[in-house]
Structure formats: C-alpha cells, structure tokens
C-alpha cells in the first residue's frame, strides 16, 4: 500500500495550481531539437513515398 504524505501532496497541488495560473508556461525546445524533428518527419515521408 502506498503512503501519501500530506505535505508532499500539498506541495504538488500548489505547483500544479501555480502552473495553471501562469498563461505563459511554455515548453522550450532547442534549435537542434526542432531541426532533428523536421529531419525525422522528412525522412519518414520520403521513405513512405
């Protein structure tokens, strides 16, 4: 049986609520990650074609 600590649960809930209140909470991707993503999609489409 899993033991849930009230203090830990309260901290997690507060963190989730603070993220919901901030509309500018974006995930940031590095340039090389976007490049590899585009290359992966291009290679997949070329292979399927």
C-alpha distance matrix in Angstrom:
0.0 3.8 6.5 9.6 12.9 15.7 18.3 16.9 16.3 19.9 21.4 20.1 21.4 24.7 25.1 24.8 27.2 29.6 29.7 30.5 33.3 34.9 36.9 38.0 34.6 35.6 34.3 37.0 38.3 40.7 44.1 43.4 40.2 42.2 44.9 42.7 41.2 44.7 45.8 42.9 43.8 47.5 46.9 44.8 47.4 50.3 48.6 48.1 51.6
3.8 0.0 3.8 6.4 9.8 12.7 15.0 13.3 12.9 16.5 17.7 16.4 18.0 21.2 21.5 21.3 23.9 26.1 26.2 27.2 29.9 31.5 33.6 34.5 31.1 32.3 31.0 33.7 35.1 37.5 41.0 40.5 37.3 39.4 42.2 40.1 38.6 42.2 43.4 40.7 41.6 45.3 44.9 43.0 45.6 48.5 47.0 46.6 50.1
6.5 3.8 0.0 3.8 6.4 9.6 11.9 10.8 10.8 14.2 15.6 15.0 16.6 19.4 20.1 20.5 22.7 24.8 25.4 26.6 28.9 30.6 33.0 34.1 30.8 32.3 31.3 34.0 35.7 38.1 41.7 41.4 38.4 40.5 43.4 41.6 40.2 43.7 45.1 42.6 43.6 47.2 47.0 45.3 47.9 50.7 49.5 49.2 52.6
9.6 6.4 3.8 0.0 3.8 6.4 8.8 7.6 7.1 10.4 12.0 11.5 12.9 15.7 16.6 17.0 19.0 21.2 22.0 23.1 25.3 27.1 29.6 30.7 27.6 29.3 28.7 31.5 33.5 36.0 39.6 39.6 36.6 38.5 41.6 40.1 38.5 42.0 43.7 41.3 42.1 45.8 45.9 44.2 46.6 49.6 48.7 48.3 51.6
12.9 9.8 6.4 3.8 0.0 3.8 5.5 5.4 6.2 8.6 10.1 10.8 12.3 14.3 15.6 16.7 18.4 20.1 21.5 22.9 24.6 26.4 29.2 30.3 27.3 29.4 29.0 31.6 33.8 36.2 39.9 40.2 37.4 39.3 42.5 41.2 39.8 43.3 45.0 42.9 43.8 47.4 47.7 46.2 48.6 51.5 50.8 50.5 53.7
15.7 12.7 9.6 6.4 3.8 0.0 3.8 5.5 5.0 6.0 8.6 9.8 10.3 12.1 14.2 15.3 16.3 18.2 20.0 21.0 22.4 24.6 27.5 28.9 26.3 28.7 28.8 31.6 34.1 36.7 40.4 41.0 38.2 39.8 43.2 42.1 40.6 43.9 45.9 44.0 44.6 48.3 48.8 47.3 49.5 52.5 52.0 51.6 54.7
18.3 15.0 11.9 8.8 5.5 3.8 0.0 3.8 5.4 5.1 6.3 8.7 9.9 10.6 12.4 14.4 15.4 16.5 18.6 20.2 21.2 23.0 26.2 27.3 24.7 27.2 27.3 29.8 32.5 34.8 38.5 39.2 36.7 38.5 41.8 40.9 39.6 42.9 44.9 43.2 44.1 47.6 48.2 47.0 49.2 52.2 51.8 51.6 54.6
16.9 13.3 10.8 7.6 5.4 5.5 3.8 0.0 3.8 5.4 5.2 6.2 8.6 9.9 10.7 12.5 14.4 15.5 16.8 18.7 20.2 21.6 24.7 25.4 22.5 24.7 24.4 26.9 29.4 31.7 35.4 35.9 33.3 35.2 38.4 37.4 36.1 39.5 41.4 39.6 40.5 44.1 44.6 43.4 45.7 48.6 48.1 48.0 51.1
16.3 12.9 10.8 7.1 6.2 5.0 5.4 3.8 0.0 3.8 5.5 5.1 6.2 8.6 9.9 10.7 12.3 14.3 15.6 16.7 18.5 20.4 23.2 24.5 21.6 23.9 23.9 26.8 29.3 32.0 35.7 36.3 33.4 35.0 38.3 37.4 35.7 39.0 41.1 39.2 39.8 43.4 44.0 42.5 44.7 47.8 47.3 46.9 49.9
19.9 16.5 14.2 10.4 8.6 6.0 5.1 5.4 3.8 0.0 3.8 5.4 5.1 6.1 8.6 10.0 10.5 12.2 14.3 15.4 16.5 18.7 21.8 23.2 20.8 23.5 24.1 26.9 29.8 32.4 36.1 37.1 34.4 35.7 39.2 38.6 37.0 40.1 42.4 40.8 41.2 44.8 45.7 44.3 46.3 49.4 49.2 48.9 51.7
21.4 17.7 15.6 12.0 10.1 8.6 6.3 5.2 5.5 3.8 0.0 3.8 5.5 5.1 6.2 8.7 9.9 10.5 12.4 14.4 15.4 16.9 20.1 21.0 18.4 21.1 21.4 23.9 26.9 29.3 33.0 34.0 31.5 33.0 36.4 35.9 34.5 37.7 39.9 38.5 39.1 42.6 43.5 42.4 44.4 47.4 47.4 47.2 50.0
20.1 16.4 15.0 11.5 10.8 9.8 8.7 6.2 5.1 5.4 3.8 0.0 3.8 5.5 5.1 6.3 8.7 10.0 10.8 12.6 14.5 15.8 18.6 19.6 16.6 18.9 19.0 21.8 24.6 27.3 30.9 31.8 29.0 30.4 33.9 33.2 31.6 34.7 37.0 35.4 35.9 39.4 40.3 39.1 41.1 44.1 44.0 43.7 46.6
21.4 18.0 16.6 12.9 12.3 10.3 9.9 8.6 6.2 5.1 5.5 3.8 0.0 3.8 5.4 5.2 6.2 8.6 10.0 10.7 12.5 14.6 17.3 19.0 16.5 19.2 19.9 23.0 26.0 28.9 32.4 33.6 30.7 31.7 35.3 34.8 32.9 35.9 38.4 36.8 36.9 40.5 41.6 40.2 41.9 45.2 45.2 44.7 47.4
24.7 21.2 19.4 15.7 14.3 12.1 10.6 9.9 8.6 6.1 5.1 5.5 3.8 0.0 3.8 5.5 5.1 6.1 8.7 9.9 10.6 12.6 15.9 17.3 15.2 18.4 19.5 22.3 25.6 28.4 31.8 33.3 30.7 31.7 35.3 35.2 33.4 36.3 38.9 37.7 37.9 41.3 42.6 41.5 43.1 46.3 46.5 46.2 48.7
25.1 21.5 20.1 16.6 15.6 14.2 12.4 10.7 9.9 8.6 6.2 5.1 5.4 3.8 0.0 3.8 5.5 5.2 6.3 8.8 10.0 11.0 14.1 14.9 12.3 15.1 16.0 18.7 21.9 24.6 28.1 29.5 27.0 28.1 31.7 31.5 29.9 32.8 35.3 34.2 34.5 37.9 39.2 38.2 39.9 43.0 43.3 43.1 45.6
24.8 21.3 20.5 17.0 16.7 15.3 14.4 12.5 10.7 10.0 8.7 6.3 5.2 5.5 3.8 0.0 3.8 5.5 5.2 6.3 8.8 10.2 12.6 14.1 11.4 14.1 15.0 18.3 21.3 24.4 27.8 29.2 26.4 27.1 30.8 30.5 28.5 31.3 34.0 32.6 32.6 36.1 37.5 36.2 37.8 41.0 41.3 40.8 43.3
27.2 23.9 22.7 19.0 18.4 16.3 15.4 14.4 12.3 10.5 9.9 8.7 6.2 5.1 5.5 3.8 0.0 3.8 5.4 5.1 6.3 8.9 11.5 13.7 12.0 15.3 17.0 20.2 23.5 26.6 29.8 31.6 28.9 29.3 33.0 33.1 31.0 33.5 36.4 35.3 35.0 38.4 40.1 38.8 40.1 43.4 43.9 43.3 45.6
29.6 26.1 24.8 21.2 20.1 18.2 16.5 15.5 14.3 12.2 10.5 10.0 8.6 6.1 5.2 5.5 3.8 0.0 3.8 5.4 5.2 6.5 9.9 11.4 9.9 13.5 15.5 18.2 21.8 24.6 27.8 29.8 27.5 27.9 31.6 32.0 30.2 32.6 35.5 34.7 34.7 37.9 39.6 38.8 40.0 43.2 43.9 43.5 45.7
29.7 26.2 25.4 22.0 21.5 20.0 18.6 16.8 15.6 14.3 12.4 10.8 10.0 8.7 6.3 5.2 5.4 3.8 0.0 3.8 5.4 5.3 7.9 9.0 6.7 10.0 11.9 14.9 18.4 21.5 24.6 26.6 24.0 24.3 28.1 28.4 26.5 28.9 31.9 31.0 30.9 34.1 35.9 35.0 36.2 39.4 40.1 39.8 41.9
30.5 27.2 26.6 23.1 22.9 21.0 20.2 18.7 16.7 15.4 14.4 12.6 10.7 9.9 8.8 6.3 5.1 5.4 3.8 0.0 3.8 5.5 7.0 9.5 8.2 11.4 13.8 17.0 20.3 23.7 26.5 28.6 25.9 25.7 29.5 30.0 27.6 29.8 32.9 32.0 31.5 34.7 36.7 35.5 36.4 39.8 40.6 39.9 41.9
33.3 29.9 28.9 25.3 24.6 22.4 21.2 20.2 18.5 16.5 15.4 14.5 12.5 10.6 10.0 8.8 6.3 5.2 5.4 3.8 0.0 3.8 6.2 9.1 9.0 12.7 15.6 18.4 22.0 25.0 27.8 30.2 27.8 27.6 31.3 32.1 30.0 31.9 35.2 34.6 34.0 37.1 39.2 38.3 39.1 42.3 43.4 42.7 44.6
34.9 31.5 30.6 27.1 26.4 24.6 23.0 21.6 20.4 18.7 16.9 15.8 14.6 12.6 11.0 10.2 8.9 6.5 5.3 5.5 3.8 0.0 3.8 5.5 5.9 9.6 12.8 15.2 18.9 21.8 24.4 27.0 24.9 24.6 28.3 29.3 27.4 29.2 32.5 32.2 31.7 34.6 36.8 36.2 37.0 40.1 41.3 40.9 42.7
36.9 33.6 33.0 29.6 29.2 27.5 26.2 24.7 23.2 21.8 20.1 18.6 17.3 15.9 14.1 12.6 11.5 9.9 7.9 7.0 6.2 3.8 0.0 3.8 5.6 8.4 12.0 14.4 17.8 20.8 23.1 25.8 23.7 22.8 26.5 27.8 25.5 27.0 30.5 30.3 29.5 32.3 34.7 34.1 34.5 37.7 39.1 38.5 40.1
38.0 34.5 34.1 30.7 30.3 28.9 27.3 25.4 24.5 23.2 21.0 19.6 19.0 17.3 14.9 14.1 13.7 11.4 9.0 9.5 9.1 5.5 3.8 0.0 3.8 5.9 9.6 11.3 14.8 17.5 19.8 22.7 20.8 20.0 23.7 25.2 23.3 24.7 28.1 28.2 27.7 30.3 32.8 32.4 33.0 35.9 37.5 37.3 38.7
34.6 31.1 30.8 27.6 27.3 26.3 24.7 22.5 21.6 20.8 18.4 16.6 16.5 15.2 12.3 11.4 12.0 9.9 6.7 8.2 9.0 5.9 5.6 3.8 0.0 3.8 6.9 9.4 13.0 16.0 18.8 21.2 19.0 18.7 22.5 23.5 21.6 23.6 26.7 26.5 26.2 29.1 31.2 30.8 31.7 34.7 35.9 35.8 37.6
35.6 32.3 32.3 29.3 29.4 28.7 27.2 24.7 23.9 23.5 21.1 18.9 19.2 18.4 15.1 14.1 15.3 13.5 10.0 11.4 12.7 9.6 8.4 5.9 3.8 0.0 3.8 6.2 9.5 12.7 15.3 17.7 15.4 15.0 18.7 19.8 17.9 19.8 22.9 22.8 22.6 25.4 27.5 27.2 28.2 31.0 32.3 32.3 34.1
34.3 31.0 31.3 28.7 29.0 28.8 27.3 24.4 23.9 24.1 21.4 19.0 19.9 19.5 16.0 15.0 17.0 15.5 11.9 13.8 15.6 12.8 12.0 9.6 6.9 3.8 0.0 3.8 6.6 10.1 13.0 14.8 12.3 12.4 16.1 16.7 15.0 17.4 20.2 19.9 20.1 23.0 24.9 24.6 26.0 28.7 29.7 30.0 31.9
37.0 33.7 34.0 31.5 31.6 31.6 29.8 26.9 26.8 26.9 23.9 21.8 23.0 22.3 18.7 18.3 20.2 18.2 14.9 17.0 18.4 15.2 14.4 11.3 9.4 6.2 3.8 0.0 3.8 6.7 9.7 11.9 10.0 10.3 13.8 14.8 13.9 16.0 18.7 18.9 19.5 22.0 23.8 24.2 25.5 27.9 29.2 29.8 31.6
38.3 35.1 35.7 33.5 33.8 34.1 32.5 29.4 29.3 29.8 26.9 24.6 26.0 25.6 21.9 21.3 23.5 21.8 18.4 20.3 22.0 18.9 17.8 14.8 13.0 9.5 6.6 3.8 0.0 3.8 6.6 8.3 6.2 6.7 10.1 11.1 10.4 12.7 15.0 15.5 16.4 18.7 20.4 21.0 22.5 24.6 25.9 26.8 28.5
40.7 37.5 38.1 36.0 36.2 36.7 34.8 31.7 32.0 32.4 29.3 27.3 28.9 28.4 24.6 24.4 26.6 24.6 21.5 23.7 25.0 21.8 20.8 17.5 16.0 12.7 10.1 6.7 3.8 0.0 3.8 5.5 5.3 6.6 8.8 10.2 10.8 12.7 14.5 15.5 17.0 18.7 20.2 21.5 23.1 24.6 26.0 27.5 29.0
44.1 41.0 41.7 39.6 39.9 40.4 38.5 35.4 35.7 36.1 33.0 30.9 32.4 31.8 28.1 27.8 29.8 27.8 24.6 26.5 27.8 24.4 23.1 19.8 18.8 15.3 13.0 9.7 6.6 3.8 0.0 3.8 5.4 5.2 6.2 8.8 9.9 10.8 12.3 14.3 15.6 16.6 18.3 20.1 21.4 22.6 24.4 26.0 27.1
43.4 40.5 41.4 39.6 40.2 41.0 39.2 35.9 36.3 37.1 34.0 31.8 33.6 33.3 29.5 29.2 31.6 29.8 26.6 28.6 30.2 27.0 25.8 22.7 21.2 17.7 14.8 11.9 8.3 5.5 3.8 0.0 3.8 5.4 4.9 6.1 8.5 9.9 10.3 12.1 14.2 15.1 16.1 18.1 19.9 20.7 22.2 24.2 25.5
40.2 37.3 38.4 36.6 37.4 38.2 36.7 33.3 33.4 34.4 31.5 29.0 30.7 30.7 27.0 26.4 28.9 27.5 24.0 25.9 27.8 24.9 23.7 20.8 19.0 15.4 12.3 10.0 6.2 5.3 5.4 3.8 0.0 3.8 5.4 5.2 6.1 8.7 9.8 10.5 12.4 14.2 15.2 16.5 18.4 19.9 21.0 22.6 24.3
42.2 39.4 40.5 38.5 39.3 39.8 38.5 35.2 35.0 35.7 33.0 30.4 31.7 31.7 28.1 27.1 29.3 27.9 24.3 25.7 27.6 24.6 22.8 20.0 18.7 15.0 12.4 10.3 6.7 6.6 5.2 5.4 3.8 0.0 3.8 5.5 5.0 6.2 8.6 9.9 10.7 12.3 14.2 15.4 16.7 18.3 20.0 21.3 22.6
44.9 42.2 43.4 41.6 42.5 43.2 41.8 38.4 38.3 39.2 36.4 33.9 35.3 35.3 31.7 30.8 33.0 31.6 28.1 29.5 31.3 28.3 26.5 23.7 22.5 18.7 16.1 13.8 10.1 8.8 6.2 4.9 5.4 3.8 0.0 3.8 5.4 5.2 6.1 8.6 10.0 10.6 12.2 14.2 15.5 16.4 18.2 20.0 21.0
42.7 40.1 41.6 40.1 41.2 42.1 40.9 37.4 37.4 38.6 35.9 33.2 34.8 35.2 31.5 30.5 33.1 32.0 28.4 30.0 32.1 29.3 27.8 25.2 23.5 19.8 16.7 14.8 11.1 10.2 8.8 6.1 5.2 5.5 3.8 0.0 3.8 5.4 4.9 5.9 8.5 9.7 10.3 12.0 14.1 15.0 16.2 18.1 19.7
41.2 38.6 40.2 38.5 39.8 40.6 39.6 36.1 35.7 37.0 34.5 31.6 32.9 33.4 29.9 28.5 31.0 30.2 26.5 27.6 30.0 27.4 25.5 23.3 21.6 17.9 15.0 13.9 10.4 10.8 9.9 8.5 6.1 5.0 5.4 3.8 0.0 3.8 5.5 5.2 6.3 8.7 10.0 10.7 12.4 14.3 15.5 16.7 18.4
44.7 42.2 43.7 42.0 43.3 43.9 42.9 39.5 39.0 40.1 37.7 34.7 35.9 36.3 32.8 31.3 33.5 32.6 28.9 29.8 31.9 29.2 27.0 24.7 23.6 19.8 17.4 16.0 12.7 12.7 10.8 9.9 8.7 6.2 5.2 5.4 3.8 0.0 3.8 5.5 5.2 6.2 8.6 9.9 10.6 12.2 14.2 15.4 16.4
45.8 43.4 45.1 43.7 45.0 45.9 44.9 41.4 41.1 42.4 39.9 37.0 38.4 38.9 35.3 34.0 36.4 35.5 31.9 32.9 35.2 32.5 30.5 28.1 26.7 22.9 20.2 18.7 15.0 14.5 12.3 10.3 9.8 8.6 6.1 4.9 5.5 3.8 0.0 3.8 5.5 5.0 6.0 8.5 9.9 10.4 12.1 14.2 15.2
42.9 40.7 42.6 41.3 42.9 44.0 43.2 39.6 39.2 40.8 38.5 35.4 36.8 37.7 34.2 32.6 35.3 34.7 31.0 32.0 34.6 32.2 30.3 28.2 26.5 22.8 19.9 18.9 15.5 15.5 14.3 12.1 10.5 9.9 8.6 5.9 5.2 5.5 3.8 0.0 3.8 5.4 5.2 6.1 8.6 9.9 10.6 12.3 14.2
43.8 41.6 43.6 42.1 43.8 44.6 44.1 40.5 39.8 41.2 39.1 35.9 36.9 37.9 34.5 32.6 35.0 34.7 30.9 31.5 34.0 31.7 29.5 27.7 26.2 22.6 20.1 19.5 16.4 17.0 15.6 14.2 12.4 10.7 10.0 8.5 6.3 5.2 5.5 3.8 0.0 3.8 5.5 5.1 6.1 8.6 9.9 10.6 12.2
47.5 45.3 47.2 45.8 47.4 48.3 47.6 44.1 43.4 44.8 42.6 39.4 40.5 41.3 37.9 36.1 38.4 37.9 34.1 34.7 37.1 34.6 32.3 30.3 29.1 25.4 23.0 22.0 18.7 18.7 16.6 15.1 14.2 12.3 10.6 9.7 8.7 6.2 5.0 5.4 3.8 0.0 3.8 5.5 5.2 6.1 8.6 9.9 10.5
46.9 44.9 47.0 45.9 47.7 48.8 48.2 44.6 44.0 45.7 43.5 40.3 41.6 42.6 39.2 37.5 40.1 39.6 35.9 36.7 39.2 36.8 34.7 32.8 31.2 27.5 24.9 23.8 20.4 20.2 18.3 16.1 15.2 14.2 12.2 10.3 10.0 8.6 6.0 5.2 5.5 3.8 0.0 3.8 5.5 5.1 6.1 8.6 9.9
44.8 43.0 45.3 44.2 46.2 47.3 47.0 43.4 42.5 44.3 42.4 39.1 40.2 41.5 38.2 36.2 38.8 38.8 35.0 35.5 38.3 36.2 34.1 32.4 30.8 27.2 24.6 24.2 21.0 21.5 20.1 18.1 16.5 15.4 14.2 12.0 10.7 9.9 8.5 6.1 5.1 5.5 3.8 0.0 3.8 5.5 5.2 6.2 8.6
47.4 45.6 47.9 46.6 48.6 49.5 49.2 45.7 44.7 46.3 44.4 41.1 41.9 43.1 39.9 37.8 40.1 40.0 36.2 36.4 39.1 37.0 34.5 33.0 31.7 28.2 26.0 25.5 22.5 23.1 21.4 19.9 18.4 16.7 15.5 14.1 12.4 10.6 9.9 8.6 6.1 5.2 5.5 3.8 0.0 3.8 5.4 5.1 6.0
50.3 48.5 50.7 49.6 51.5 52.5 52.2 48.6 47.8 49.4 47.4 44.1 45.2 46.3 43.0 41.0 43.4 43.2 39.4 39.8 42.3 40.1 37.7 35.9 34.7 31.0 28.7 27.9 24.6 24.6 22.6 20.7 19.9 18.3 16.4 15.0 14.3 12.2 10.4 9.9 8.6 6.1 5.1 5.5 3.8 0.0 3.8 5.5 5.1
48.6 47.0 49.5 48.7 50.8 52.0 51.8 48.1 47.3 49.2 47.4 44.0 45.2 46.5 43.3 41.3 43.9 43.9 40.1 40.6 43.4 41.3 39.1 37.5 35.9 32.3 29.7 29.2 25.9 26.0 24.4 22.2 21.0 20.0 18.2 16.2 15.5 14.2 12.1 10.6 9.9 8.6 6.1 5.2 5.4 3.8 0.0 3.8 5.5
48.1 46.6 49.2 48.3 50.5 51.6 51.6 48.0 46.9 48.9 47.2 43.7 44.7 46.2 43.1 40.8 43.3 43.5 39.8 39.9 42.7 40.9 38.5 37.3 35.8 32.3 30.0 29.8 26.8 27.5 26.0 24.2 22.6 21.3 20.0 18.1 16.7 15.4 14.2 12.3 10.6 9.9 8.6 6.2 5.1 5.5 3.8 0.0 3.8
51.6 50.1 52.6 51.6 53.7 54.7 54.6 51.1 49.9 51.7 50.0 46.6 47.4 48.7 45.6 43.3 45.6 45.7 41.9 41.9 44.6 42.7 40.1 38.7 37.6 34.1 31.9 31.6 28.5 29.0 27.1 25.5 24.3 22.6 21.0 19.7 18.4 16.4 15.2 14.2 12.2 10.5 9.9 8.6 6.0 5.1 5.5 3.8 0.0
